[in-house]
Amino acid sequence: MSKDVYAELLGELRRKRLAKKLTQAEVADGIKLSRAQYTALEKGRSLLNWNHLHKLAVFLKTSWTIRA
């Protein structure tokens, strides 16, 4: 995945979280991560994997579409 696509994915993750008026701590709790782990994911300091994306999609009740 290119850096641009990954940056778009992280931005979309943040937008979806904020649209639902959720804190990072609430999302972290919902997907069984610490707040620090989730914050690292959202800020790109730790890599998202498919398991994270699946848990996030279920928790946020959304799907992911990445435009290449």
mmCIF file as Biopython writes it, N, C-alpha, C and O atoms, coordinates in Angstrom:
data_model
#
loop_
_atom_site.group_PDB
_atom_site.id
_atom_site.type_symbol
_atom_site.label_atom_id
_atom_site.label_alt_id
_atom_site.label_comp_id
_atom_site.label_asym_id
_atom_site.label_entity_id
_atom_site.label_seq_id
_atom_site.pdbx_PDB_ins_code
_atom_site.Cartn_x
_atom_site.Cartn_y
_atom_site.Cartn_z
_atom_site.occupancy
_atom_site.B_iso_or_equiv
_atom_site.auth_seq_id
_atom_site.auth_asym_id
_atom_site.pdbx_PDB_model_num
ATOM 1   N N  . MET A ? 1  ? 0.857   -1.167 0.000  1.0 0.0 1  A 1 
ATOM 2   C CA . MET A ? 1  ? 0.000   0.000  0.000  1.0 0.0 1  A 1 
ATOM 3   C C  . MET A ? 1  ? 0.906   1.233  0.000  1.0 0.0 1  A 1 
ATOM 4   O O  . MET A ? 1  ? 1.873   1.308  0.758  1.0 0.0 1  A 1 
ATOM 5   N N  . SER A ? 2  ? 0.580   2.186  -0.853 1.0 0.0 2  A 1 
ATOM 6   C CA . SER A ? 2  ? 1.406   3.393  -0.940 1.0 0.0 2  A 1 
ATOM 7   C C  . SER A ? 2  ? 1.191   4.274  0.294  1.0 0.0 2  A 1 
ATOM 8   O O  . SER A ? 2  ? 0.195   4.147  1.006  1.0 0.0 2  A 1 
ATOM 9   N N  . LYS A ? 3  ? 2.145   5.161  0.522  1.0 0.0 3  A 1 
ATOM 10  C CA . LYS A ? 3  ? 2.039   6.080  1.662  1.0 0.0 3  A 1 
ATOM 11  C C  . LYS A ? 3  ? 0.803   6.969  1.538  1.0 0.0 3  A 1 
ATOM 12  O O  . LYS A ? 3  ? 0.142   7.259  2.535  1.0 0.0 3  A 1 
ATOM 13  N N  . ASP A ? 4  ? 0.491   7.400  0.316  1.0 0.0 4  A 1 
ATOM 14  C CA . ASP A ? 4  ? -0.673  8.266  0.102  1.0 0.0 4  A 1 
ATOM 15  C C  . ASP A ? 4  ? -1.973  7.540  0.438  1.0 0.0 4  A 1 
ATOM 16  O O  . ASP A ? 4  ? -2.860  8.108  1.075  1.0 0.0 4  A 1 
ATOM 17  N N  . VAL A ? 5  ? -2.081  6.302  0.016  1.0 0.0 5  A 1 
ATOM 18  C CA . VAL A ? 5  ? -3.285  5.519  0.286  1.0 0.0 5  A 1 
ATOM 19  C C  . VAL A ? 5  ? -3.398  5.250  1.782  1.0 0.0 5  A 1 
ATOM 20  O O  . VAL A ? 5  ? -4.488  5.326  2.348  1.0 0.0 5  A 1 
ATOM 21  N N  . TYR A ? 6  ? -2.278  4.938  2.421  1.0 0.0 6  A 1 
ATOM 22  C CA . TYR A ? 6  ? -2.290  4.676  3.858  1.0 0.0 6  A 1 
ATOM 23  C C  . TYR A ? 6  ? -2.678  5.944  4.630  1.0 0.0 6  A 1 
ATOM 24  O O  . TYR A ? 6  ? -3.452  5.878  5.585  1.0 0.0 6  A 1 
ATOM 25  N N  . ALA A ? 7  ? -2.146  7.082  4.218  1.0 0.0 7  A 1 
ATOM 26  C CA . ALA A ? 7  ? -2.494  8.354  4.863  1.0 0.0 7  A 1 
ATOM 27  C C  . ALA A ? 7  ? -3.984  8.652  4.683  1.0 0.0 7  A 1 
ATOM 28  O O  . ALA A ? 7  ? -4.629  9.158  5.602  1.0 0.0 7  A 1 
ATOM 29  N N  . GLU A ? 8  ? -4.532  8.342  3.506  1.0 0.0 8  A 1 
ATOM 30  C CA . GLU A ? 8  ? -5.962  8.543  3.267  1.0 0.0 8  A 1 
ATOM 31  C C  . GLU A ? 8  ? -6.782  7.634  4.185  1.0 0.0 8  A 1 
ATOM 32  O O  . GLU A ? 8  ? -7.796  8.061  4.738  1.0 0.0 8  A 1 
ATOM 33  N N  . LEU A ? 9  ? -6.351  6.401  4.344  1.0 0.0 9  A 1 
ATOM 34  C CA . LEU A ? 9  ? -7.041  5.462  5.223  1.0 0.0 9  A 1 
ATOM 35  C C  . LEU A ? 9  ? -7.052  5.959  6.666  1.0 0.0 9  A 1 
ATOM 36  O O  . LEU A ? 9  ? -8.082  5.897  7.337  1.0 0.0 9  A 1 
ATOM 37  N N  . LEU A ? 10 ? -5.915  6.451  7.142  1.0 0.0 10 A 1 
ATOM 38  C CA . LEU A ? 10 ? -5.844  6.966  8.508  1.0 0.0 10 A 1 
ATOM 39  C C  . LEU A ? 10 ? -6.731  8.195  8.687  1.0 0.0 10 A 1 
ATOM 40  O O  . LEU A ? 10 ? -7.384  8.347  9.719  1.0 0.0 10 A 1 
ATOM 41  N N  . GLY A ? 11 ? -6.754  9.060  7.694  1.0 0.0 11 A 1 
ATOM 42  C CA . GLY A ? 11 ? -7.616  10.231 7.752  1.0 0.0 11 A 1 
ATOM 43  C C  . GLY A ? 11 ? -9.082  9.838  7.783  1.0 0.0 11 A 1 
ATOM 44  O O  . GLY A ? 11 ? -9.878  10.431 8.511  1.0 0.0 11 A 1 
ATOM 45  N N  . GLU A ? 12 ? -9.433  8.843  6.994  1.0 0.0 12 A 1 
ATOM 46  C CA . GLU A ? 12 ? -10.816 8.367  6.966  1.0 0.0 12 A 1 
ATOM 47  C C  . GLU A ? 12 ? -11.197 7.739  8.304  1.0 0.0 12 A 1 
ATOM 48  O O  . GLU A ? 12 ? -12.317 7.921  8.780  1.0 0.0 12 A 1 
ATOM 49  N N  . LEU A ? 13 ? -10.282 7.013  8.900  1.0 0.0 13 A 1 
ATOM 50  C CA . LEU A ? 13 ? -10.529 6.425  10.219 1.0 0.0 13 A 1 
ATOM 51  C C  . LEU A ? 13 ? -10.847 7.517  11.231 1.0 0.0 13 A 1 
ATOM 52  O O  . LEU A ? 13 ? -11.811 7.396  11.985 1.0 0.0 13 A 1 
ATOM 53  N N  . ARG A ? 14 ? -10.057 8.572  11.257 1.0 0.0 14 A 1 
ATOM 54  C CA . ARG A ? 14 ? -10.276 9.675  12.192 1.0 0.0 14 A 1 
ATOM 55  C C  . ARG A ? 14 ? -11.608 10.378 11.918 1.0 0.0 14 A 1 
ATOM 56  O O  . ARG A ? 14 ? -12.352 10.694 12.847 1.0 0.0 14 A 1 
ATOM 57  N N  . ARG A ? 15 ? -11.903 10.621 10.630 1.0 0.0 15 A 1 
ATOM 58  C CA . ARG A ? 15 ? -13.164 11.284 10.269 1.0 0.0 15 A 1 
ATOM 59  C C  . ARG A ? 15 ? -14.370 10.452 10.708 1.0 0.0 15 A 1 
ATOM 60  O O  . ARG A ? 15 ? -15.349 10.993 11.223 1.0 0.0 15 A 1 
ATOM 61  N N  . LYS A ? 16 ? -14.295 9.148  10.504 1.0 0.0 16 A 1 
ATOM 62  C CA . LYS A ? 16 ? -15.412 8.281  10.900 1.0 0.0 16 A 1 
ATOM 63  C C  . LYS A ? 16 ? -15.585 8.280  12.423 1.0 0.0 16 A 1 
ATOM 64  O O  . LYS A ? 16 ? -16.710 8.302  12.924 1.0 0.0 16 A 1 
ATOM 65  N N  . ARG A ? 17 ? -14.474 8.253  13.149 1.0 0.0 17 A 1 
ATOM 66  C CA . ARG A ? 17 ? -14.544 8.281  14.617 1.0 0.0 17 A 1 
ATOM 67  C C  . ARG A ? 17 ? -15.161 9.584  15.100 1.0 0.0 17 A 1 
ATOM 68  O O  . ARG A ? 17 ? -16.045 9.577  15.956 1.0 0.0 17 A 1 
ATOM 69  N N  . LEU A ? 18 ? -14.699 10.700 14.556 1.0 0.0 18 A 1 
ATOM 70  C CA . LEU A ? 18 ? -15.211 12.005 14.969 1.0 0.0 18 A 1 
ATOM 71  C C  . LEU A ? 18 ? -16.673 12.197 14.563 1.0 0.0 18 A 1 
ATOM 72  O O  . LEU A ? 18 ? -17.437 12.824 15.296 1.0 0.0 18 A 1 
ATOM 73  N N  . ALA A ? 19 ? -17.065 11.671 13.416 1.0 0.0 19 A 1 
ATOM 74  C CA . ALA A ? 19 ? -18.450 11.789 12.970 1.0 0.0 19 A 1 
ATOM 75  C C  . ALA A ? 19 ? -19.405 11.090 13.939 1.0 0.0 19 A 1 
ATOM 76  O O  . ALA A ? 19 ? -20.557 11.494 14.092 1.0 0.0 19 A 1 
ATOM 77  N N  . LYS A ? 20 ? -18.915 10.054 14.578 1.0 0.0 20 A 1 
ATOM 78  C CA . LYS A ? 20 ? -19.727 9.328  15.559 1.0 0.0 20 A 1 
ATOM 79  C C  . LYS A ? 20 ? -19.538 9.882  16.975 1.0 0.0 20 A 1 
ATOM 80  O O  . LYS A ? 20 ? -20.081 9.350  17.943 1.0 0.0 20 A 1 
ATOM 81  N N  . LYS A ? 21 ? -18.754 10.968 17.072 1.0 0.0 21 A 1 
ATOM 82  C CA . LYS A ? 21 ? -18.508 11.632 18.356 1.0 0.0 21 A 1 
ATOM 83  C C  . LYS A ? 21 ? -17.921 10.675 19.393 1.0 0.0 21 A 1 
ATOM 84  O O  . LYS A ? 21 ? -18.324 10.662 20.556 1.0 0.0 21 A 1 
ATOM 85  N N  . LEU A ? 22 ? -16.960 9.878  18.936 1.0 0.0 22 A 1 
ATOM 86  C CA . LEU A ? 22 ? -16.283 8.928  19.814 1.0 0.0 22 A 1 
ATOM 87  C C  . LEU A ? 22 ? -14.875 9.416  20.121 1.0 0.0 22 A 1 
ATOM 88  O O  . LEU A ? 22 ? -14.217 10.018 19.272 1.0 0.0 22 A 1 
ATOM 89  N N  . THR A ? 23 ? -14.422 9.154  21.329 1.0 0.0 23 A 1 
ATOM 90  C CA . THR A ? 23 ? -13.038 9.455  21.683 1.0 0.0 23 A 1 
ATOM 91  C C  . THR A ? 23 ? -12.156 8.290  21.244 1.0 0.0 23 A 1 
ATOM 92  O O  . THR A ? 23 ? -12.639 7.197  20.947 1.0 0.0 23 A 1 
ATOM 93  N N  . GLN A ? 24 ? -10.858 8.551  21.212 1.0 0.0 24 A 1 
ATOM 94  C CA . GLN A ? 24 ? -9.927  7.470  20.914 1.0 0.0 24 A 1 
ATOM 95  C C  . GLN A ? 24 ? -10.034 6.372  21.967 1.0 0.0 24 A 1 
ATOM 96  O O  . GLN A ? 24 ? -9.933  5.188  21.642 1.0 0.0 24 A 1 
ATOM 97  N N  . ALA A ? 25 ? -10.235 6.751  23.210 1.0 0.0 25 A 1 
ATOM 98  C CA . ALA A ? 25 ? -10.359 5.772  24.289 1.0 0.0 25 A 1 
ATOM 99  C C  . ALA A ? 25 ? -11.583 4.882  24.091 1.0 0.0 25 A 1 
ATOM 100 O O  . ALA A ? 25 ? -11.520 3.678  24.339 1.0 0.0 25 A 1 
ATOM 101 N N  . GLU A ? 26 ? -12.699 5.467  23.646 1.0 0.0 26 A 1 
ATOM 102 C CA . GLU A ? 26 ? -13.912 4.673  23.423 1.0 0.0 26 A 1 
ATOM 103 C C  . GLU A ? 26 ? -13.726 3.660  22.301 1.0 0.0 26 A 1 
ATOM 104 O O  . GLU A ? 26 ? -14.157 2.513  22.412 1.0 0.0 26 A 1 
ATOM 105 N N  . VAL A ? 27 ? -13.081 4.091  21.221 1.0 0.0 27 A 1 
ATOM 106 C CA . VAL A ? 27 ? -12.824 3.167  20.115 1.0 0.0 27 A 1 
ATOM 107 C C  . VAL A ? 27 ? -11.842 2.087  20.562 1.0 0.0 27 A 1 
ATOM 108 O O  . VAL A ? 27 ? -12.043 0.904  20.288 1.0 0.0 27 A 1 
ATOM 109 N N  . ALA A ? 28 ? -10.794 2.494  21.243 1.0 0.0 28 A 1 
ATOM 110 C CA . ALA A ? 28 ? -9.803  1.527  21.731 1.0 0.0 28 A 1 
ATOM 111 C C  . ALA A ? 28 ? -10.476 0.462  22.588 1.0 0.0 28 A 1 
ATOM 112 O O  . ALA A ? 28 ? -10.222 -0.730 22.415 1.0 0.0 28 A 1 
ATOM 113 N N  . ASP A ? 29 ? -11.322 0.883  23.500 1.0 0.0 29 A 1 
ATOM 114 C CA . ASP A ? 29 ? -12.035 -0.059 24.363 1.0 0.0 29 A 1 
ATOM 115 C C  . ASP A ? 29 ? -12.922 -0.977 23.535 1.0 0.0 29 A 1 
ATOM 116 O O  . ASP A ? 29 ? -13.011 -2.174 23.811 1.0 0.0 29 A 1 
ATOM 117 N N  . GLY A ? 30 ? -13.572 -0.428 22.532 1.0 0.0 30 A 1 
ATOM 118 C CA . GLY A ? 30 ? -14.475 -1.204 21.691 1.0 0.0 30 A 1 
ATOM 119 C C  . GLY A ? 30 ? -13.793 -2.263 20.854 1.0 0.0 30 A 1 
ATOM 120 O O  . GLY A ? 30 ? -14.403 -3.274 20.506 1.0 0.0 30 A 1 
ATOM 121 N N  . ILE A ? 31 ? -12.521 -2.038 20.524 1.0 0.0 31 A 1 
ATOM 122 C CA . ILE A ? 31 ? -11.799 -3.032 19.716 1.0 0.0 31 A 1 
ATOM 123 C C  . ILE A ? 31 ? -10.719 -3.742 20.526 1.0 0.0 31 A 1 
ATOM 124 O O  . ILE A ? 31 ? -9.858  -4.426 19.972 1.0 0.0 31 A 1 
ATOM 125 N N  . LYS A ? 32 ? -10.776 -3.570 21.825 1.0 0.0 32 A 1 
ATOM 126 C CA . LYS A ? 32 ? -9.898  -4.288 22.766 1.0 0.0 32 A 1 
ATOM 127 C C  . LYS A ? 32 ? -8.412  -3.961 22.592 1.0 0.0 32 A 1 
ATOM 128 O O  . LYS A ? 32 ? -7.566  -4.853 22.537 1.0 0.0 32 A 1 
ATOM 129 N N  . LEU A ? 33 ? -8.116  -2.660 22.506 1.0 0.0 33 A 1 
ATOM 130 C CA . LEU A ? 33 ? -6.742  -2.159 22.512 1.0 0.0 33 A 1 
ATOM 131 C C  . LEU A ? 33 ? -6.633  -1.123 23.618 1.0 0.0 33 A 1 
ATOM 132 O O  . LEU A ? 33 ? -7.646  -0.611 24.095 1.0 0.0 33 A 1 
ATOM 133 N N  . SER A ? 34 ? -5.414  -0.814 24.028 1.0 0.0 34 A 1 
ATOM 134 C CA . SER A ? 34 ? -5.241  0.302  24.954 1.0 0.0 34 A 1 
ATOM 135 C C  . SER A ? 34 ? -5.412  1.595  24.163 1.0 0.0 34 A 1 
ATOM 136 O O  . SER A ? 34 ? -5.294  1.601  22.937 1.0 0.0 34 A 1 
ATOM 137 N N  . ARG A ? 35 ? -5.690  2.684  24.867 1.0 0.0 35 A 1 
ATOM 138 C CA . ARG A ? 35 ? -5.824  3.965  24.175 1.0 0.0 35 A 1 
ATOM 139 C C  . ARG A ? 35 ? -4.528  4.322  23.473 1.0 0.0 35 A 1 
ATOM 140 O O  . ARG A ? 35 ? -4.542  4.839  22.355 1.0 0.0 35 A 1 
ATOM 141 N N  . ALA A ? 36 ? -3.409  4.050  24.124 1.0 0.0 36 A 1 
ATOM 142 C CA . ALA A ? 36 ? -2.101  4.357  23.522 1.0 0.0 36 A 1 
ATOM 143 C C  . ALA A ? 36 ? -1.888  3.563  22.229 1.0 0.0 36 A 1 
ATOM 144 O O  . ALA A ? 36 ? -1.377  4.099  21.247 1.0 0.0 36 A 1 
ATOM 145 N N  . GLN A ? 37 ? -2.281  2.288  22.231 1.0 0.0 37 A 1 
ATOM 146 C CA . GLN A ? 37 ? -2.143  1.473  21.017 1.0 0.0 37 A 1 
ATOM 147 C C  . GLN A ? 37 ? -3.019  2.024  19.897 1.0 0.0 37 A 1 
ATOM 148 O O  . GLN A ? 37 ? -2.585  2.125  18.750 1.0 0.0 37 A 1 
ATOM 149 N N  . TYR A ? 38 ? -4.259  2.380  20.241 1.0 0.0 38 A 1 
ATOM 150 C CA . TYR A ? 38 ? -5.161  2.907  19.220 1.0 0.0 38 A 1 
ATOM 151 C C  . TYR A ? 38 ? -4.656  4.245  18.679 1.0 0.0 38 A 1 
ATOM 152 O O  . TYR A ? 38 ? -4.677  4.480  17.471 1.0 0.0 38 A 1 
ATOM 153 N N  . THR A ? 39 ? -4.206  5.117  19.575 1.0 0.0 39 A 1 
ATOM 154 C CA . THR A ? 39 ? -3.687  6.417  19.154 1.0 0.0 39 A 1 
ATOM 155 C C  . THR A ? 39 ? -2.511  6.228  18.193 1.0 0.0 39 A 1 
ATOM 156 O O  . THR A ? 39 ? -2.408  6.935  17.191 1.0 0.0 39 A 1 
ATOM 157 N N  . ALA A ? 40 ? -1.637  5.286  18.494 1.0 0.0 40 A 1 
ATOM 158 C CA . ALA A ? 40 ? -0.494  5.005  17.613 1.0 0.0 40 A 1 
ATOM 159 C C  . ALA A ? 40 ? -0.979  4.544  16.242 1.0 0.0 40 A 1 
ATOM 160 O O  . ALA A ? 40 ? -0.396  4.916  15.224 1.0 0.0 40 A 1 
ATOM 161 N N  . LEU A ? 41 ? -2.041  3.739  16.203 1.0 0.0 41 A 1 
ATOM 162 C CA . LEU A ? 41 ? -2.596  3.305  14.924 1.0 0.0 41 A 1 
ATOM 163 C C  . LEU A ? 41 ? -3.147  4.490  14.146 1.0 0.0 41 A 1 
ATOM 164 O O  . LEU A ? 41 ? -2.824  4.672  12.972 1.0 0.0 41 A 1 
ATOM 165 N N  . GLU A ? 42 ? -3.973  5.292  14.793 1.0 0.0 42 A 1 
ATOM 166 C CA . GLU A ? 42 ? -4.627  6.411  14.115 1.0 0.0 42 A 1 
ATOM 167 C C  . GLU A ? 42 ? -3.621  7.449  13.628 1.0 0.0 42 A 1 
ATOM 168 O O  . GLU A ? 42 ? -3.843  8.090  12.601 1.0 0.0 42 A 1 
ATOM 169 N N  . LYS A ? 43 ? -2.524  7.622  14.349 1.0 0.0 43 A 1 
ATOM 170 C CA . LYS A ? 43 ? -1.514  8.615  13.967 1.0 0.0 43 A 1 
ATOM 171 C C  . LYS A ? 43 ? -0.452  8.046  13.032 1.0 0.0 43 A 1 
ATOM 172 O O  . LYS A ? 43 ? 0.441   8.773  12.598 1.0 0.0 43 A 1 
ATOM 173 N N  . GLY A ? 44 ? -0.539  6.749  12.717 1.0 0.0 44 A 1 
ATOM 174 C CA . GLY A ? 44 ? 0.396   6.143  11.780 1.0 0.0 44 A 1 
ATOM 175 C C  . GLY A ? 44 ? 1.720   5.734  12.391 1.0 0.0 44 A 1 
ATOM 176 O O  . GLY A ? 44 ? 2.664   5.424  11.664 1.0 0.0 44 A 1 
ATOM 177 N N  . ARG A ? 45 ? 1.808   5.729  13.715 1.0 0.0 45 A 1 
ATOM 178 C CA . ARG A ? 45 ? 3.046   5.300  14.378 1.0 0.0 45 A 1 
ATOM 179 C C  . ARG A ? 45 ? 3.108   3.789  14.538 1.0 0.0 45 A 1 
ATOM 180 O O  . ARG A ? 45 ? 4.159   3.234  14.857 1.0 0.0 45 A 1 
ATOM 181 N N  . SER A ? 46 ? 1.990   3.134  14.318 1.0 0.0 46 A 1 
ATOM 182 C CA . SER A ? 46 ? 1.890   1.683  14.353 1.0 0.0 46 A 1 
ATOM 183 C C  . SER A ? 46 ? 1.052   1.288  13.145 1.0 0.0 46 A 1 
ATOM 184 O O  . SER A ? 46 ? 0.141   2.021  12.759 1.0 0.0 46 A 1 
ATOM 185 N N  . LEU A ? 47 ? 1.344   0.149  12.551 1.0 0.0 47 A 1 
ATOM 186 C CA . LEU A ? 47 ? 0.655   -0.236 11.331 1.0 0.0 47 A 1 
ATOM 187 C C  . LEU A ? 47 ? -0.666  -0.939 11.608 1.0 0.0 47 A 1 
ATOM 188 O O  . LEU A ? 47 ? -0.756  -1.823 12.460 1.0 0.0 47 A 1 
ATOM 189 N N  . LEU A ? 48 ? -1.687  -0.523 10.867 1.0 0.0 48 A 1 
ATOM 190 C CA . LEU A ? 48 ? -2.971  -1.220 10.896 1.0 0.0 48 A 1 
ATOM 191 C C  . LEU A ? 48 ? -2.819  -2.546 10.170 1.0 0.0 48 A 1 
ATOM 192 O O  . LEU A ? 48 ? -2.123  -2.627 9.158  1.0 0.0 48 A 1 
ATOM 193 N N  . ASN A ? 49 ? -3.461  -3.575 10.677 1.0 0.0 49 A 1 
ATOM 194 C CA . ASN A ? 49 ? -3.495  -4.832 9.941  1.0 0.0 49 A 1 
ATOM 195 C C  . ASN A ? 49 ? -4.953  -5.135 9.608  1.0 0.0 49 A 1 
ATOM 196 O O  . ASN A ? 49 ? -5.850  -4.398 10.017 1.0 0.0 49 A 1 
ATOM 197 N N  . TRP A ? 50 ? -5.192  -6.214 8.870  1.0 0.0 50 A 1 
ATOM 198 C CA . TRP A ? 50 ? -6.561  -6.546 8.453  1.0 0.0 50 A 1 
ATOM 199 C C  . TRP A ? 50 ? -7.452  -6.817 9.657  1.0 0.0 50 A 1 
ATOM 200 O O  . TRP A ? 50 ? -8.637  -6.485 9.630  1.0 0.0 50 A 1 
ATOM 201 N N  . ASN A ? 51 ? -6.913  -7.403 10.695 1.0 0.0 51 A 1 
ATOM 202 C CA . ASN A ? 51 ? -7.681  -7.672 11.903 1.0 0.0 51 A 1 
ATOM 203 C C  . ASN A ? 51 ? -8.169  -6.364 12.524 1.0 0.0 51 A 1 
ATOM 204 O O  . ASN A ? 51 ? -9.332  -6.251 12.912 1.0 0.0 51 A 1 
ATOM 205 N N  . HIS A ? 52 ? -7.266  -5.367 12.616 1.0 0.0 52 A 1 
ATOM 206 C CA . HIS A ? 52 ? -7.664  -4.050 13.139 1.0 0.0 52 A 1 
ATOM 207 C C  . HIS A ? 52 ? -8.772  -3.437 12.278 1.0 0.0 52 A 1 
ATOM 208 O O  . HIS A ? 52 ? -9.774  -2.942 12.793 1.0 0.0 52 A 1 
ATOM 209 N N  . LEU A ? 53 ? -8.572  -3.481 10.962 1.0 0.0 53 A 1 
ATOM 210 C CA . LEU A ? 53 ? -9.553  -2.879 10.058 1.0 0.0 53 A 1 
ATOM 211 C C  . LEU A ? 53 ? -10.916 -3.545 10.194 1.0 0.0 53 A 1 
ATOM 212 O O  . LEU A ? 53 ? -11.945 -2.870 10.179 1.0 0.0 53 A 1 
ATOM 213 N N  . HIS A ? 54 ? -10.922 -4.864 10.327 1.0 0.0 54 A 1 
ATOM 214 C CA . HIS A ? 54 ? -12.187 -5.572 10.492 1.0 0.0 54 A 1 
ATOM 215 C C  . HIS A ? 54 ? -12.869 -5.159 11.796 1.0 0.0 54 A 1 
ATOM 216 O O  . HIS A ? 54 ? -14.059 -4.844 11.807 1.0 0.0 54 A 1 
ATOM 217 N N  . LYS A ? 55 ? -12.112 -5.163 12.888 1.0 0.0 55 A 1 
ATOM 218 C CA . LYS A ? 55 ? -12.684 -4.780 14.183 1.0 0.0 55 A 1 
ATOM 219 C C  . LYS A ? 55 ? -13.197 -3.342 14.148 1.0 0.0 55 A 1 
ATOM 220 O O  . LYS A ? 55 ? -14.262 -3.050 14.692 1.0 0.0 55 A 1 
ATOM 221 N N  . LEU A ? 56 ? -12.451 -2.450 13.514 1.0 0.0 56 A 1 
ATOM 222 C CA . LEU A ? 56 ? -12.877 -1.052 13.414 1.0 0.0 56 A 1 
ATOM 223 C C  . LEU A ? 56 ? -14.144 -0.915 12.584 1.0 0.0 56 A 1 
ATOM 224 O O  . LEU A ? 56 ? -15.044 -0.160 12.949 1.0 0.0 56 A 1 
ATOM 225 N N  . ALA A ? 57 ? -14.223 -1.638 11.467 1.0 0.0 57 A 1 
ATOM 226 C CA . ALA A ? 57 ? -15.415 -1.567 10.622 1.0 0.0 57 A 1 
ATOM 227 C C  . ALA A ? 57 ? -16.643 -2.048 11.379 1.0 0.0 57 A 1 
ATOM 228 O O  . ALA A ? 57 ? -17.709 -1.439 11.289 1.0 0.0 57 A 1 
ATOM 229 N N  . VAL A ? 58 ? -16.500 -3.137 12.123 1.0 0.0 58 A 1 
ATOM 230 C CA . VAL A ? 58 ? -17.626 -3.657 12.895 1.0 0.0 58 A 1 
ATOM 231 C C  . VAL A ? 58 ? -18.005 -2.672 13.999 1.0 0.0 58 A 1 
ATOM 232 O O  . VAL A ? 58 ? -19.181 -2.351 14.168 1.0 0.0 58 A 1 
ATOM 233 N N  . PHE A ? 59 ? -17.016 -2.192 14.750 1.0 0.0 59 A 1 
ATOM 234 C CA . PHE A ? 59 ? -17.297 -1.283 15.860 1.0 0.0 59 A 1 
ATOM 235 C C  . PHE A ? 59 ? -17.913 0.032  15.387 1.0 0.0 59 A 1 
ATOM 236 O O  . PHE A ? 59 ? -18.862 0.530  15.993 1.0 0.0 59 A 1 
ATOM 237 N N  . LEU A ? 60 ? -17.372 0.594  14.304 1.0 0.0 60 A 1 
ATOM 238 C CA . LEU A ? 60 ? -17.864 1.868  13.785 1.0 0.0 60 A 1 
ATOM 239 C C  . LEU A ? 60 ? -19.080 1.705  12.873 1.0 0.0 60 A 1 
ATOM 240 O O  . LEU A ? 60 ? -19.662 2.688  12.413 1.0 0.0 60 A 1 
ATOM 241 N N  . LYS A ? 61 ? -19.455 0.442  12.618 1.0 0.0 61 A 1 
ATOM 242 C CA . LYS A ? 61 ? -20.592 0.135  11.747 1.0 0.0 61 A 1 
ATOM 243 C C  . LYS A ? 61 ? -20.422 0.801  10.392 1.0 0.0 61 A 1 
ATOM 244 O O  . LYS A ? 61 ? -21.273 1.564  9.934  1.0 0.0 61 A 1 
ATOM 245 N N  . THR A ? 62 ? -19.289 0.486  9.766  1.0 0.0 62 A 1 
ATOM 246 C CA . THR A ? 62 ? -18.949 1.102  8.489  1.0 0.0 62 A 1 
ATOM 247 C C  . THR A ? 62 ? -18.217 0.100  7.612  1.0 0.0 62 A 1 
ATOM 248 O O  . THR A ? 62 ? -17.962 -1.030 8.029  1.0 0.0 62 A 1 
ATOM 249 N N  . SER A ? 63 ? -17.887 0.507  6.419  1.0 0.0 63 A 1 
ATOM 250 C CA . SER A ? 63 ? -17.036 -0.275 5.537  1.0 0.0 63 A 1 
ATOM 251 C C  . SER A ? 63 ? -15.932 0.645  5.032  1.0 0.0 63 A 1 
ATOM 252 O O  . SER A ? 63 ? -16.009 1.865  5.173  1.0 0.0 63 A 1 
ATOM 253 N N  . TRP A ? 64 ? -14.926 0.054  4.453  1.0 0.0 64 A 1 
ATOM 254 C CA . TRP A ? 64 ? -13.785 0.838  3.973  1.0 0.0 64 A 1 
ATOM 255 C C  . TRP A ? 64 ? -13.739 0.780  2.465  1.0 0.0 64 A 1 
ATOM 256 O O  . TRP A ? 64 ? -13.850 -0.291 1.870  1.0 0.0 64 A 1 
ATOM 257 N N  . THR A ? 65 ? -13.576 1.933  1.852  1.0 0.0 65 A 1 
ATOM 258 C CA . THR A ? 65 ? -13.351 2.027  0.417  1.0 0.0 65 A 1 
ATOM 259 C C  . THR A ? 65 ? -12.129 2.900  0.215  1.0 0.0 65 A 1 
ATOM 260 O O  . THR A ? 65 ? -12.084 4.050  0.653  1.0 0.0 65 A 1 
ATOM 261 N N  . ILE A ? 66 ? -11.146 2.335  -0.453 1.0 0.0 66 A 1 
ATOM 262 C CA . ILE A ? 66 ? -9.918  3.088  -0.708 1.0 0.0 66 A 1 
ATOM 263 C C  . ILE A ? 66 ? -9.828  3.333  -2.201 1.0 0.0 66 A 1 
ATOM 264 O O  . ILE A ? 66 ? -9.882  2.400  -3.002 1.0 0.0 66 A 1 
ATOM 265 N N  . ARG A ? 67 ? -9.693  4.587  -2.561 1.0 0.0 67 A 1 
ATOM 266 C CA . ARG A ? 67 ? -9.552  4.951  -3.952 1.0 0.0 67 A 1 
ATOM 267 C C  . ARG A ? 67 ? -8.065  4.989  -4.287 1.0 0.0 67 A 1 
ATOM 268 O O  . ARG A ? 67 ? -7.286  5.695  -3.647 1.0 0.0 67 A 1 
ATOM 269 N N  . ALA A ? 68 ? -7.693  4.220  -5.294 1.0 0.0 68 A 1 
ATOM 270 C CA . ALA A ? 68 ? -6.280  4.159  -5.674 1.0 0.0 68 A 1 
ATOM 271 C C  . ALA A ? 68 ? -5.954  5.201  -6.706 1.0 0.0 68 A 1 
ATOM 272 O O  . ALA A ? 68 ? -4.808  5.298  -7.145 1.0 0.0 68 A 1 
#
